[in-house]
């Protein structure tokens, strides 16, 4: 059965959604256990896939058993890199599902089956995106994940949630249209939708086709909208701030990171790094745009008074980290970008889980409402501190090591502006989070709030979160530390894929500061 793992990981989630929908109409109480069971199986299968890839190399699975060029089967292609990203997606999905236990029942009791159906389809779509070897199938799965995320965001109680979802729909549709147009141009020029065959056709054209250039630009713009790359990020802050906590805890860590991964996948597997970095002259421009994204996201985060809004603008800066690393055209930049996809997924998860707990237990929306939270909710604050230190880049968290690899890539490629921007962003993060620590530990100054005495009267009603909320938070904090401690092992797996036969077209990267 192990050889069927690539399709099993998708079918488990798909049929899980079907079972939740059917069973939920009879008894809503079965929705949560069915969803958690499906996600747990997906995590187990993802671990099995990673072990297979590590031991046996790239997995190529043809859906329906029809391999090209004989049949029309869609290929699922899994190397070490997307196996790691797949495991990240399913793990984040499982932890957030556990977190959602009480919140979904309390917030949207009548819509519990709908929530978990959409939730499982979202994780299925994101998982399929990272393992698909077919450019059009990737579009289909991109739309599955997008449509489900629109609906999940619109479930928020306020009118702002519906407005934010509508804005997200407009921008998401534009992004998907750009991507689909790019795939259409590729098909017109190459006659195939299989990623590996597209790459071979591009090599045969010797980089001389303007159609391929147009296709690449269209795909890149579409993905930049999906990943909220500055200045195409306008849909993100409201969408992630006003949606239900259970929704923000899954879309914020995953949607933008999967978008970045798909961009890297296009660069490595479809177009190839020789074509991207030698035939095109976009690298310098895109690193420059990444620098602007890092600084703009950090400055906008510094201006926020709402906790979730601050995290949303930090996501904009983090996307700049990854895009800049990928476009530095050297080994350590690409390694840092890929490692940061996983690191930032769990860091963002930890931040939004903590924000969800603060909102539910204490009604906290603004940063200044965290007054004395270390005394009131010490366990939640402990998990929050780990995530915050990772966002700043303090060892031994994964945030420190991902920034270290990105800085090394910037130094070896001579992109000193990127290095300076990353350091400034880290300093801004330190200011943001230590301000929160100060308020949460020492409380506000008397001059800041005449309501200080009234706040004391609410201490008795503010209690620590329940186990179903604390377990995902503490688990994500533990993963952040473990990713940092075992960073060399993870990076070795990434390097094996980049330098070996798992990813094509890496000569350019290995030739520019690759191995130090």
C-alpha positions in Angstrom: 0.0 0.0 0.0 3.0 2.3 0.5 3.3 3.0 -3.2 -0.3 4.4 -3.1 0.5 7.0 -0.5 0.6 10.0 -2.9 -3.1 9.5 -3.8 -4.1 8.3 -0.4 -3.1 11.5 1.3 -5.6 13.4 -1.0 -8.3 10.8 -0.9 -8.3 10.6 2.9 -9.1 14.3 3.1 -11.5 14.2 0.2 -13.6 11.3 1.5 -13.2 12.7 5.0 -15.0 15.9 3.8 -17.7 13.7 2.2 -18.3 11.7 5.4 -18.4 14.9 7.5 -21.0 16.4 5.2 -23.2 13.4 5.2 -22.8 12.5 8.9 -23.1 16.1 10.0 -26.6 16.3 8.6 -27.6 13.6 11.1 -25.5 14.5 14.1 -23.2 17.6 14.2 -21.2 16.1 17.1 -19.5 13.6 14.7 -18.0 16.3 12.5 -15.0 17.1 14.8 -13.8 13.5 15.4 -14.2 12.6 11.7 -12.2 15.7 10.7 -9.4 15.0 13.2 -9.3 11.4 12.2 -8.9 12.3 8.5 -6.2 14.8 9.2 -4.4 12.5 11.5 -4.3 9.8 8.8 -3.1 12.5 6.4 -0.2 13.4 8.8 0.8 9.7 9.1 0.7 9.2 5.3 2.8 12.4 4.9 5.4 11.0 7.2 5.4 7.8 5.2 5.9 9.7 2.0 8.8 11.7 3.4 10.5 8.4 4.5 10.0 6.9 1.1 11.5 9.9 -0.6 14.5 10.0 1.7 15.2 6.3 1.3 14.2 5.9 -2.4 14.3 9.2 -4.2 11.7 11.0 -6.2 8.2 9.4 -6.2 6.3 9.6 -9.5 2.7 8.5 -9.3 0.3 8.6 -12.2 -3.3 8.9 -11.3 -5.3 6.1 -12.8 -2.1 4.2 -13.6 -1.8 5.8 -17.1 1.7 7.2 -17.6 2.4 9.6 -20.3 2.6 9.7 -23.3 0.4 6.7 -23.6 -2.5 7.8 -21.4 -3.9 11.0 -19.9 -3.2 10.4 -16.3 -2.2 13.3 -14.1 1.2 12.9 -12.5 1.9 13.5 -8.8 5.6 14.1 -8.3 7.1 14.2 -4.8 10.7 15.1 -3.9 12.2 15.8 -0.5 11.3 19.5 -0.7 7.6 19.1 -1.4 7.4 16.1 1.0 8.5 18.5 3.8 6.0 21.1 2.7 3.3 18.5 2.5 4.0 17.3 6.1 3.9 21.0 7.2 0.5 21.5 5.6 -1.1 18.4 7.2 0.5 19.1 10.6 -0.8 22.7 10.7 -4.2 21.4 9.5 -4.4 18.9 12.3 -3.3 21.3 15.1 -5.7 24.0 13.9 -8.6 21.4 13.7 -7.9 20.4 17.4 -7.9 24.1 18.3 -11.3 24.6 16.5 -13.1 22.0 18.8 -15.0 24.4 21.0 -14.8 27.5 18.9 -16.7 26.2 15.9 -19.4 24.7 18.1 -19.9 28.0 20.0 -19.6 30.4 17.1 -21.4 28.6 14.3 -23.2 25.6 15.7 -25.6 25.2 12.8 -22.7 25.5 10.3 -20.4 23.0 12.0 -20.6 20.4 9.2 -20.1 23.1 6.5 -17.0 24.4 8.3 -15.3 21.1 8.5 -16.2 20.1 5.0 -14.6 23.3 3.7 -11.7 22.9 6.1 -10.8 19.4 4.8 -11.2 20.5 1.2 -8.9 23.4 1.9 -6.2 21.1 3.3 -6.7 18.7 0.4 -6.3 21.5 -2.2 -3.2 22.9 -0.6 -1.7 19.4 -0.3 -2.5 18.6 -3.9 -0.9 21.9 -5.1 2.5 21.0 -3.6 2.6 17.4 -5.0 1.0 17.9 -8.4 3.2 17.4 -11.4 0.7 18.9 -13.8 0.4 22.6 -14.4 -3.3 22.7 -15.1 -4.1 20.3 -12.2 -2.2 22.7 -10.0 -4.6 25.4 -11.1 -7.7 23.3 -10.3 -6.3 22.6 -6.8 -5.4 26.2 -6.4 -9.1 27.1 -7.1 -10.3 24.4 -4.7 -8.2 25.9 -1.9 -9.1 29.5 -2.8 -12.9 28.9 -3.0 -12.9 27.1 0.3 -10.8 29.8 2.0 -13.2 32.5 0.7 -16.2 30.7 2.3 -14.3 30.1 5.6 -13.3 33.7 5.8 -16.9 34.9 5.1 -18.1 32.9 8.1 -16.9 35.6 10.4 -19.6 37.3 12.6 -19.0 40.9 11.5 -19.9 42.6 8.3 -16.3 43.2 7.8 -15.7 39.5 7.3 -18.0 39.4 4.4 -16.5 42.6 2.9 -13.0 41.2 3.4 -14.0 37.9 1.8 -15.4 39.7 -1.2 -12.2 41.7 -1.6 -10.2 38.4 -1.4 -12.5 36.8 -4.0 -11.8 39.7 -6.5 -8.0 39.7 -6.0 -7.9 35.9 -5.8 -9.8 35.5 -9.1 -7.5 38.0 -10.8 -4.5 36.0 -9.5 -5.9 32.7 -10.7 -6.7 34.2 -14.1 -3.2 35.4 -14.6 -1.8 31.9 -13.6 -4.3 30.1 -16.0 -3.4 32.5 -18.9 0.3 31.7 -18.3 -0.4 27.9 -18.3 -2.4 28.4 -21.5 0.6 30.1 -23.2 2.8 27.3 -22.0 0.5 24.7 -23.5 0.3 26.6 -26.8 4.1 26.7 -27.1 5.0 23.2 -25.7 1.9 21.1 -26.3 1.9 19.6 -22.9 0.8 20.3 -19.3 3.1 17.9 -17.5 5.7 20.0 -15.7 8.7 17.8 -16.6 7.7 17.7 -20.2 7.2 21.5 -20.3 10.8 21.9 -19.0 12.2 19.6 -21.7 10.3 21.6 -24.3 11.7 24.9 -22.9 15.2 23.5 -23.1 14.6 22.5 -26.7 13.5 26.1 -27.5 16.9 27.3 -26.1 15.3 30.2 -24.4 14.4 31.9 -27.7 10.6 32.0 -27.4 8.9 35.2 -26.3 5.7 33.2 -25.6 7.5 31.4 -22.8 8.6 34.7 -21.3 5.0 36.0 -21.4 3.8 32.8 -19.8 6.4 33.1 -17.0 5.5 36.7 -16.3 1.7 35.9 -16.2 2.3 33.0 -13.8 4.6 35.0 -11.6 2.1 37.9 -11.3 -0.7 35.5 -10.5 1.3 33.8 -7.8 2.4 37.2 -6.4 -1.2 38.1 -5.9 -1.9 34.8 -4.2 1.1 35.1 -1.9 0.3 38.7 -1.0 3.6 40.0 -2.2 4.0 43.8 -1.8 2.3 45.8 -3.3 -0.3 43.2 -4.2 -1.2 42.4 -0.5 -4.2 44.7 0.0 -6.7 41.8 0.4 -4.7 40.1 3.2 -4.9 42.2 6.4 -8.7 42.4 6.6 -9.3 38.9 5.3 -7.1 37.3 8.0 -8.1 39.7 10.8 -11.9 39.6 10.6 -12.4 35.9 9.8 -13.1 33.4 12.6 -10.1 32.4 14.8 -10.2 28.8 13.5 -10.0 30.1 9.9 -7.2 32.6 10.5 -5.1 29.9 12.2 -5.1 27.8 9.1 -5.2 30.3 6.2 -2.6 32.7 7.7 0.2 30.0 8.1 -0.5 28.2 4.8 -2.0 30.2 2.0 0.9 32.6 1.4 3.6 30.0 2.1 2.1 27.5 -0.4 2.0 30.4 -3.0 5.7 31.0 -2.4 6.4 27.3 -2.7 4.6 27.1 -6.1 6.7 30.0 -7.3 9.8 28.2 -6.3 8.5 25.0 -7.9 7.9 26.9 -11.2 11.4 28.3 -11.1 13.1 24.9 -10.3 11.0 22.3 -12.1 9.1 23.9 -14.9 11.3 26.7 -16.3 14.6 25.7 -14.7 17.1 28.0 -13.0 19.3 28.3 -16.1 16.5 29.8 -18.1 15.1 31.9 -15.2 18.4 33.4 -14.1 20.4 33.5 -17.3 17.8 34.3 -20.0 15.7 36.7 -17.9 17.0 39.8 -16.1 14.4 39.9 -13.4 16.4 38.7 -10.4 17.8 42.1 -9.4 14.4 43.8 -9.7 12.6 41.1 -7.7 15.2 41.2 -4.9 14.7 45.0 -4.9 10.9 44.5 -4.6 11.5 42.0 -1.8 13.5 44.6 0.1 10.7 47.1 -0.2 8.2 44.4 0.9 10.3 43.6 4.0 10.6 47.2 5.0 7.0 48.2 4.2 5.5 45.2 6.0 7.6 45.9 9.1 6.8 49.6 9.2 3.1 48.9 8.7 3.2 46.3 11.5 4.8 48.9 13.7 1.9 51.2 13.2 -0.8 48.7 14.2 -2.7 48.7 17.5 -4.7 45.5 16.8 -2.9 42.3 17.5 -4.0 40.3 14.4 -3.5 43.2 12.1 0.1 43.4 13.3 0.6 39.8 12.6 -0.9 40.2 9.1 1.6 42.9 8.2 4.4 40.8 9.5 3.3 38.1 7.0 3.8 40.6 4.2 7.4 41.2 5.4 7.9 37.4 5.8 6.8 36.8 2.2 9.5 39.4 1.2 12.1 37.3 3.1 11.2 34.2 1.0 10.8 35.8 -2.4 14.1 37.7 -1.9 15.9 34.5 -0.9 14.5 32.6 -3.9 15.6 35.3 -6.4 19.1 35.8 -5.1 20.2 33.1 -7.6 22.5 31.3 -5.2 22.4 28.1 -3.1 21.9 29.5 0.4 19.3 32.0 -0.7 17.2 29.1 -2.1 17.8 26.9 0.9 16.9 29.7 3.3 13.7 30.5 1.4 12.6 26.8 1.4 13.5 26.3 5.1 11.7 29.6 5.9 8.5 28.3 4.3 8.2 25.6 7.0 9.5 27.8 9.8 7.2 30.7 9.1 4.2 28.4 8.8 4.6 27.2 12.4 5.6 30.7 13.7 2.5 32.2 12.2 0.4 29.3 13.5 1.7 29.9 17.0 1.0 33.7 16.8 -2.6 33.3 15.5 -3.4 30.5 18.0 -2.3 32.7 20.8 -4.3 35.6 19.4 -7.4 33.4 19.1 -7.0 32.3 22.7 -6.6 35.9 23.9 -9.7 37.0 22.0 -11.8 34.1 23.3 -10.7 34.1 27.0 -10.1 37.8 27.6 -11.7 39.6 24.7 -8.3 41.0 23.6 -8.3 42.7 20.2 -5.8 45.5 20.8 -2.2 45.2 22.0 -2.8 47.4 25.1 -5.5 45.0 26.2 -2.9 42.4 27.1 -2.3 44.2 30.4 -1.0 41.7 33.0 -1.6 38.7 30.8 1.5 36.9 32.2 -0.4 36.6 35.5 -3.7 35.8 34.1 -2.8 33.3 31.4 0.8 32.1 32.0 0.7 29.0 29.9 -0.7 30.8 26.8 1.8 33.5 27.2 4.6 30.9 27.4 3.6 29.5 24.0 3.2 33.1 22.6 6.7 34.0 23.8 8.3 31.1 21.9 6.6 32.1 18.7 7.5 35.8 19.3 11.2 35.0 19.9 11.2 32.9 16.7 9.7 35.9 14.7 12.5 38.1 16.1 15.1 35.4 15.3 16.4 34.3 18.7 18.2 30.9 18.9 17.5 28.0 19.1 14.2 28.7 17.4 13.8 28.0 13.7 13.4 31.7 13.0 17.0 32.3 13.9 18.3 29.7 11.5 16.1 30.5 8.5 17.2 34.2 8.8 20.8 33.0 9.1 20.6 31.1 5.9 18.9 34.0 4.1 21.5 36.4 5.4 24.3 34.1 4.2 22.7 33.9 0.8 22.4 37.7 0.7 26.1 38.2 1.7 27.4 35.6 -0.8 25.4 37.1 -3.7 26.3 40.6 -2.8 22.7 41.7 -2.0 23.6 43.9 1.0 20.4 45.8 0.8 18.5 42.6 1.4 20.7 41.8 4.4 20.2 45.2 5.9 16.4 45.0 5.3 16.2 41.7 7.0 18.2 42.9 10.0 16.0 46.0 10.3 12.9 43.9 10.1 14.2 41.7 12.9 14.9 44.8 15.0 11.3 46.0 14.3 10.0 42.6 15.4 12.0 42.9 18.6 10.5 46.3 19.3 7.0 45.0 18.6 7.1 41.9 20.7 9.1 43.3 23.6 6.5 46.1 23.8 3.9 43.3 24.1 6.0 41.5 26.7 6.3 44.7 28.7 2.5 45.4 28.7 1.7 41.7 29.5 4.2 41.4 32.3 4.4 44.9 34.0 1.0 46.2 32.9 0.2 49.6 31.5 1.5 52.8 33.1 -1.1 54.5 35.2 -1.2 57.5 32.8 -2.2 55.1 30.0 -5.4 53.9 31.4 -7.8 55.2 33.9 -9.5 51.8 33.6 -6.7 50.1 35.3 -8.7 49.5 38.5 -11.7 48.2 36.5 -9.3 45.8 34.8 -8.5 44.3 38.1 -12.1 43.4 38.6 -12.0 41.3 35.5 -9.0 39.2 36.6 -11.2 36.7 38.3 -13.2 36.0 35.1 -10.1 35.7 32.8 -9.0 32.1 33.1 -6.5 29.9 31.3 -7.7 28.3 28.0 -8.9 24.8 27.9 -6.8 21.8 26.9 -8.1 21.7 23.3 -6.7 25.2 22.8 -3.5 24.9 24.7 -2.3 21.6 23.2 -2.1 23.0 19.6 -0.4 26.2 20.9 2.2 24.4 22.9 2.7 21.8 20.2 3.4 24.5 17.6 5.8 26.2 20.0 7.6 22.8 20.5 7.8 22.3 16.8 9.4 25.8 16.4 12.1 24.8 18.8 12.6 21.3 17.3 12.9 22.7 13.8 15.6 25.0 15.1 17.5 22.3 16.9 17.4 19.9 14.0 17.9 22.6 11.3 21.0 21.0 10.0 19.2 17.7 9.3 16.4 19.5 7.5 18.7 21.7 5.5 20.7 18.6 4.5 17.5 17.1 3.1 16.8 20.3 1.2 20.3 20.4 -0.2 20.2 16.8 -1.2 17.2 17.7 -3.4 18.7 20.9 -4.8 22.1 19.4 -5.5 21.0 15.9 -6.6 18.8 14.6 -9.2 15.5 15.4 -7.4 15.3 19.0 -8.8 16.4 19.9 -12.2 18.4 22.8 -13.4 20.4 23.7 -10.3 23.8 24.4 -11.9 23.2 28.2 -11.7 22.6 28.0 -8.0 25.4 25.7 -7.1 27.7 27.9 -9.1 27.1 31.1 -7.1 28.2 30.7 -3.6 26.6 27.3 -3.3 28.6 25.2 -0.8 30.7 27.9 0.9 
